[in-house]
Amino acid sequence: TSGGVEILFSLDIQPILERDLAYRAGLGWFGKNSMLISKEHGSFVMIGAILTDKKFNLSTKKHDTDHCGTCRACVDACPTNAIDPVTRTVNAETCIPNFTIELFKDSYPPEGYGDMEEIFGCDICQDVCPWNKKLMEEAPDHQWSQKQGELLNFFLDTPKDKLEEKLLGMSKRNYQKTFKRTSLERTGRDGLLKNLKYKK
C-alpha cells in the first residue's frame, strides 16, 4: 500500500499475461516465434507489471504494426520445428525450454534435442532474429561476478560425462545451495541430469 493505493509488482511470477498487456500498451508486436518484439529493445527483455486499484487517465499508444515481414529466421532455425508462423505460437511439447526447464521428471525429449548443445533452455529463435542481432553486436561485454564465472566454468569447462559425475556427486541440498538464486535452481539436480541423459 502506498498513499492509500494498493500496489502489486509482478515480474514473471504471477498468472498475468504481461506479453499481451505490453502489446496492448503499444510496446511491440508478436513475432513469429510468439515473443513480444520491440523495435528499440528486440525481444531479450523481461516484461514487468504494476497492478493497482487506482484508475489513471494515461495516454495510450497505438498497437505496433508487424515488422517481421517475410522473415522466417526464427522458424527455420528452430531445431525441433516448434514454431507455427501462421498462428505465431510455439508448440510446448516440442519446444526445448519446456523439456529442459519445466518438465522435472524423466520424459522423452522432442526430436532433434539430442543433436543440440543446449542442456538448459534455448534462445535460438531469439539469437537469429534480425531485431536482436544489432543489439547483441552493440551490447557491451558482460562483466561476470565471481559466482557467475564459477557457474559458467562448472558447465563450459566440463565434458558431458564428467558433468554427470559432478552432478551425481552432489546432494540435492548441495545443488540447491550452489545454484540458489539462479535459473538453474528451478530445474533441480535431477532435472538437469534428465536433460543430460538424452545427449549424444
C-alpha positions in Angstrom: 0.0 0.0 0.0 1.3 3.5 -0.9 -0.7 6.6 -0.1 -3.9 4.6 0.2 -3.4 2.9 -3.2 -3.0 -0.9 -3.3 0.1 -1.8 -5.5 1.4 -5.2 -6.6 4.6 -5.6 -8.6 4.9 -8.6 -10.9 7.8 -9.9 -12.9 7.1 -13.3 -14.4 5.9 -14.8 -11.1 2.1 -14.2 -11.2 -0.5 -15.6 -13.6 -0.6 -12.3 -15.6 -0.4 -12.1 -19.4 2.4 -9.5 -19.4 3.2 -10.1 -23.1 -0.4 -9.3 -24.2 -0.7 -6.3 -21.9 2.6 -5.0 -23.3 1.3 -5.4 -26.9 -1.9 -3.5 -25.9 0.2 -0.8 -24.4 2.0 -0.4 -27.8 5.4 -1.6 -26.6 5.9 -4.0 -29.5 4.4 -6.7 -31.8 4.2 -10.5 -31.6 7.0 -12.1 -33.7 6.6 -15.4 -35.5 8.2 -17.1 -32.5 5.4 -15.7 -30.3 7.8 -13.3 -28.5 7.0 -9.6 -28.0 9.5 -7.7 -30.1 10.4 -4.1 -29.6 12.0 -2.0 -32.4 14.2 -0.4 -29.7 15.0 -3.4 -27.5 14.4 -6.5 -29.5 12.9 -9.5 -27.7 15.6 -10.0 -25.0 13.5 -8.2 -22.4 11.7 -9.0 -19.2 8.2 -7.5 -19.0 7.2 -6.3 -15.6 3.8 -5.1 -14.5 2.4 -2.9 -11.8 -1.1 -3.6 -10.7 -3.1 -1.0 -8.8 -6.6 -0.4 -7.6 -6.5 3.2 -8.8 -7.6 4.2 -12.3 -5.2 6.5 -14.1 -6.0 8.8 -17.1 -3.0 7.8 -19.2 -2.4 8.3 -22.9 -2.2 5.1 -24.9 0.0 4.2 -27.8 -1.4 2.6 -31.0 -0.7 -1.1 -31.4 2.7 -1.6 -33.1 2.5 -3.0 -36.6 4.1 -6.2 -37.6 7.7 -5.7 -38.6 8.6 -9.3 -39.2 7.5 -9.2 -42.9 8.5 -12.3 -44.8 11.4 -13.1 -42.4 11.4 -16.8 -41.3 14.8 -16.8 -39.5 13.3 -18.0 -36.2 11.1 -20.6 -37.9 13.8 -22.1 -40.0 16.4 -22.1 -37.1 14.2 -23.9 -34.6 15.8 -27.4 -34.3 12.5 -29.1 -33.3 10.2 -27.2 -35.7 8.2 -25.9 -32.7 7.2 -22.6 -34.2 4.0 -22.1 -36.2 4.5 -18.8 -38.1 0.8 -18.5 -39.2 -0.6 -18.6 -35.7 2.6 -17.1 -34.1 2.5 -19.8 -31.5 5.1 -22.3 -30.1 4.2 -25.9 -29.5 5.2 -26.6 -25.9 5.5 -30.3 -26.5 8.4 -29.7 -28.9 9.9 -26.5 -27.5 13.3 -27.2 -25.9 12.9 -24.9 -22.8 9.7 -26.7 -21.9 11.5 -30.0 -21.8 14.7 -28.8 -20.2 13.2 -26.4 -17.6 9.5 -27.1 -17.0 9.5 -30.9 -17.0 11.2 -32.0 -13.8 10.5 -35.8 -14.2 12.0 -38.0 -16.8 10.2 -37.8 -20.1 11.2 -38.4 -23.7 12.6 -35.2 -25.4 11.4 -33.8 -28.6 13.1 -35.0 -31.8 16.3 -33.1 -32.6 17.1 -32.4 -28.9 20.0 -34.9 -28.8 21.9 -33.1 -31.5 21.8 -29.8 -29.8 24.5 -28.4 -27.4 21.9 -26.8 -25.1 21.2 -28.7 -21.9 19.1 -25.9 -20.2 16.7 -23.6 -22.1 17.1 -22.5 -25.7 17.3 -19.0 -27.2 18.0 -20.0 -30.9 14.8 -18.3 -32.2 15.9 -15.1 -30.5 19.6 -15.3 -31.4 18.8 -15.4 -35.1 16.2 -12.6 -35.0 17.3 -9.6 -37.0 15.8 -7.3 -34.4 18.2 -8.7 -31.8 21.3 -9.1 -33.9 22.2 -5.4 -34.0 21.5 -5.0 -30.2 23.7 -8.1 -29.5 26.6 -6.7 -31.6 26.4 -3.3 -29.8 26.0 -4.7 -26.3 29.0 -4.1 -24.0 31.0 -7.1 -22.9 29.3 -8.6 -19.9 31.2 -8.4 -16.6 30.5 -11.7 -14.8 30.6 -11.8 -11.0 32.8 -14.3 -9.3 29.9 -16.6 -8.6 28.6 -16.3 -12.2 32.0 -17.1 -13.5 32.3 -20.2 -11.3 28.9 -21.4 -12.5 29.8 -20.9 -16.1 33.1 -22.8 -15.7 31.2 -25.6 -14.0 29.3 -26.2 -17.2 31.5 -24.9 -20.0 34.8 -26.4 -18.9 33.4 -29.9 -18.2 32.8 -32.6 -20.7 29.3 -34.2 -20.6 30.3 -37.4 -18.9 32.3 -35.6 -16.3 29.4 -33.1 -15.8 27.1 -36.1 -15.0 29.7 -37.3 -12.5 29.9 -33.9 -10.8 26.1 -33.7 -10.5 25.7 -37.2 -9.3 28.4 -36.4 -6.7 26.3 -33.5 -5.4 23.5 -34.0 -2.9 20.2 -32.3 -3.9 20.7 -29.9 -1.0 24.2 -29.0 -2.2 22.9 -28.4 -5.7 20.2 -26.1 -4.4 22.8 -24.2 -2.3 25.2 -23.9 -5.3 22.6 -22.7 -7.7 20.5 -20.6 -5.3 19.0 -17.5 -6.9 19.9 -18.7 -10.5 17.6 -20.0 -13.1 19.2 -23.5 -12.7 17.8 -23.7 -9.2 14.3 -24.2 -10.8 15.1 -27.5 -12.6 16.9 -29.1 -9.7 19.8 -31.6 -9.9 17.6 -34.5 -11.1 16.0 -32.3 -13.8 19.5 -31.3 -15.1 20.6 -35.0 -15.1 17.4 -35.8 -17.1 18.5 -33.2 -19.7 22.0 -34.7 -20.0 20.6 -38.2 -20.3 19.5 -37.7 -23.9 22.6 -36.0 -25.2 24.6 -38.0 -27.8 
